[in-house]
Amino acid sequence: MSQRPLDILNESLNGPVIVKLKDGRAFRGELQGYDIHMNLVLDNTEEIREGEDSKKLGTVVVRGDNVVYISP
């Protein structure tokens, strides 16, 4: 049986994920929670920048309509 996207997110709880946003930014952090709109709470988050050092942000909330993809 095929898994639904929210099932895969549920399996990724408390684990590392990479989130890419519409504006091109990418974040790496531990998925602490989500809702049906795919709003995300990430802990120990860092912004990934090509060719630059990553920027540590701590806990962040990402609005679901800005998400392009989530990679477990």
Secondary structure in CASP SS format (residue, H / E / C, confidence):
PFRMAT SS
TARGET T0000
AUTHOR 0000-0000-0000
METHOD secondary structure of the structure
MODEL  1
M C 1.00
S C 1.00
Q C 1.00
R C 1.00
P H 1.00
L H 1.00
D H 1.00
I H 1.00
L H 1.00
N H 1.00
E H 1.00
S C 1.00
L C 1.00
N C 1.00
G C 1.00
P E 1.00
V E 1.00
I E 1.00
V E 1.00
K E 1.00
L E 1.00
K C 1.00
D C 1.00
G C 1.00
R C 1.00
A E 1.00
F E 1.00
R E 1.00
G E 1.00
E E 1.00
L E 1.00
Q E 1.00
G E 1.00
Y E 1.00
D C 1.00
I C 1.00
H C 1.00
M C 1.00
N C 1.00
L E 1.00
V E 1.00
L E 1.00
D E 1.00
N E 1.00
T E 1.00
E E 1.00
E E 1.00
I E 1.00
R C 1.00
E C 1.00
G C 1.00
E C 1.00
D C 1.00
S C 1.00
K E 1.00
K E 1.00
L E 1.00
G E 1.00
T E 1.00
V E 1.00
V E 1.00
V E 1.00
R C 1.00
G H 1.00
D H 1.00
N H 1.00
V E 1.00
V E 1.00
Y E 1.00
I E 1.00
S E 1.00
P C 1.00
END
